[in-house]
């Protein structure tokens, strides 16, 4: 019998959420620096906690990989509206968000690759990625289109997929700059201004 259906889910205390965020930030930084196969002790040292604390929050390596991936997706999703509110124009907000998206993609390929052995888990995570990020990109695109800054013939998913393709293997070639190519793509979206 599945007891998880009968037990209510308790909300985490604020300090527990902060501790988890600290662990996820440390794990993300460690994965960027040393790859997803980095020892757990390296993550614990970066977070300033014991290994027991890591395992209490994330019993397996797959658990921490999934949590880091979700954490980074959430950070990217949350950044969109903030950039739109704080930027000088919707196009600037879009360009800044896409830079963040490129950084996310380039540094997180190892996380996705580590989950490929768990096809169901990978598909669930990819669905989460699409569900959280496509609407944010669409909001930014729509704002830039409404402001008359960019052409209207591209959709959020299409743009994100194209940028994703520009980022494949970017982390393996130091002479390849996915962010620069994405910048050229975003510049290509601009409407020509006539004097």
C-alpha positions in Angstrom: 0.0 0.0 0.0 1.3 3.4 -0.9 1.4 5.4 2.3 2.6 8.6 0.6 -1.0 9.2 -0.7 -2.3 9.3 2.9 0.3 11.5 4.5 -0.1 15.3 4.1 3.0 17.1 2.7 4.4 19.4 5.3 5.8 22.7 4.2 9.5 23.2 5.0 10.5 25.8 7.6 12.2 28.9 6.3 15.6 27.9 7.7 15.3 24.4 6.1 14.6 26.1 2.8 17.6 28.4 3.2 19.8 25.4 4.1 18.6 23.5 1.1 19.2 26.5 -1.2 22.7 26.8 0.2 23.3 23.1 -0.5 21.9 23.5 -4.1 24.0 26.5 -4.8 27.1 24.7 -3.6 26.3 21.6 -5.6 25.6 23.7 -8.7 29.0 25.5 -8.4 30.8 22.2 -7.7 29.2 20.6 -10.7 30.2 23.5 -12.9 33.8 23.4 -11.6 34.3 19.6 -11.3 31.4 17.9 -13.2 28.5 15.9 -11.9 30.8 13.1 -10.8 32.4 15.4 -8.2 32.7 13.8 -4.8 29.9 14.6 -2.3 32.6 15.7 0.2 33.5 18.5 -2.3 29.9 19.7 -2.3 29.8 19.5 1.5 33.0 21.5 1.9 31.7 24.2 -0.5 28.5 24.4 1.5 30.3 24.4 4.8 28.4 21.4 6.1 29.1 17.7 6.9 28.4 14.9 4.5 25.6 13.7 6.7 23.7 16.9 6.0 24.0 16.4 2.3 22.7 12.8 2.5 19.9 13.9 4.8 18.6 16.3 2.2 19.6 14.2 -0.9 20.0 10.4 -0.2 21.4 9.6 -3.6 23.5 11.4 -6.3 20.6 11.3 -8.6 18.5 13.1 -6.0 21.0 16.0 -5.8 21.4 16.1 -9.6 17.7 16.4 -10.1 17.4 19.0 -7.3 20.2 21.1 -8.8 18.6 21.0 -12.2 15.2 22.0 -10.9 16.8 24.7 -8.8 18.6 26.2 -11.8 15.4 26.0 -13.9 13.5 27.8 -11.2 16.2 30.5 -10.9 16.0 31.1 -14.7 12.2 31.2 -14.7 12.1 33.6 -11.8 14.6 35.9 -13.5 12.4 36.6 -16.5 9.8 38.8 -14.9 12.4 40.6 -12.8 14.5 41.4 -15.9 11.4 42.7 -17.7 10.6 45.0 -14.8 14.2 46.2 -14.3 15.5 46.6 -17.9 15.4 49.7 -20.1 13.4 47.8 -22.8 11.8 44.4 -23.4 14.4 43.6 -26.0 17.2 44.2 -23.4 15.3 42.0 -20.9 15.0 39.3 -23.5 18.7 39.5 -24.4 19.8 39.4 -20.8 17.5 36.5 -20.0 18.8 34.6 -23.1 22.3 35.1 -21.9 21.3 33.6 -18.6 19.6 30.7 -20.4 22.7 30.1 -22.5 24.8 29.9 -19.3 22.3 27.5 -17.8 22.4 25.3 -20.9 26.1 25.2 -21.3 26.9 24.4 -17.7 24.0 22.0 -17.2 24.6 19.6 -20.1 26.5 17.3 -17.7 23.5 17.2 -15.4 21.2 16.1 -18.2 23.7 13.6 -19.5 24.0 12.1 -16.0 20.2 11.5 -16.0 20.0 9.9 -19.5 20.1 6.4 -17.9 16.8 7.1 -16.2 14.7 7.9 -19.3 11.5 8.4 -17.3 13.2 10.7 -14.8 14.9 12.6 -17.7 11.6 13.0 -19.5 9.9 14.3 -16.3 12.7 16.8 -15.8 12.6 17.9 -19.4 8.9 18.4 -19.2 9.5 20.6 -16.0 12.1 22.6 -18.0 9.7 23.2 -20.8 6.7 24.0 -18.5 8.7 26.5 -16.5 10.8 28.2 -19.1 8.8 28.4 -22.3 6.1 30.7 -20.8 8.8 33.0 -19.4 10.5 33.3 -22.8 7.1 33.8 -24.4 6.3 36.7 -22.0 9.6 38.3 -22.9 9.1 37.8 -26.6 5.6 39.1 -26.4 6.7 42.3 -24.6 9.4 43.0 -27.1 7.0 42.4 -30.0 4.3 44.6 -28.4 7.0 47.4 -28.0 7.7 47.1 -31.7 11.3 46.1 -31.0 11.5 42.7 -32.6 9.9 40.7 -35.4 6.8 38.7 -34.5 7.5 35.5 -36.5 9.2 33.4 -33.9 7.8 31.5 -31.0 9.4 30.9 -27.6 9.8 27.2 -28.0 11.4 27.6 -31.4 13.8 30.2 -30.2 14.8 28.2 -27.1 15.2 25.1 -29.2 17.5 27.0 -31.6 19.6 28.4 -28.8 19.7 24.9 -27.3 21.2 23.6 -30.5 23.8 26.4 -30.5 24.8 25.3 -27.0 25.3 21.6 -27.7 29.0 20.7 -27.0 29.8 24.4 -26.3 31.4 23.3 -23.0 33.8 21.0 -24.9 35.4 23.6 -27.2 37.1 26.7 -25.6 37.1 28.4 -29.0 33.3 28.2 -29.4 31.2 31.0 -27.9 27.6 30.0 -27.7 26.7 33.3 -26.0 28.1 35.3 -28.9 26.2 33.3 -31.4 23.0 33.7 -29.4 23.6 37.4 -29.3 23.8 37.4 -33.1 20.5 35.5 -33.2 18.8 38.0 -30.9 20.2 40.9 -32.9 18.6 39.3 -36.0 15.2 39.5 -34.3 15.4 43.3 -34.1 13.2 45.2 -36.5 15.0 47.4 -38.9 14.7 51.1 -37.8 14.2 53.7 -40.5 15.5 57.2 -40.0 
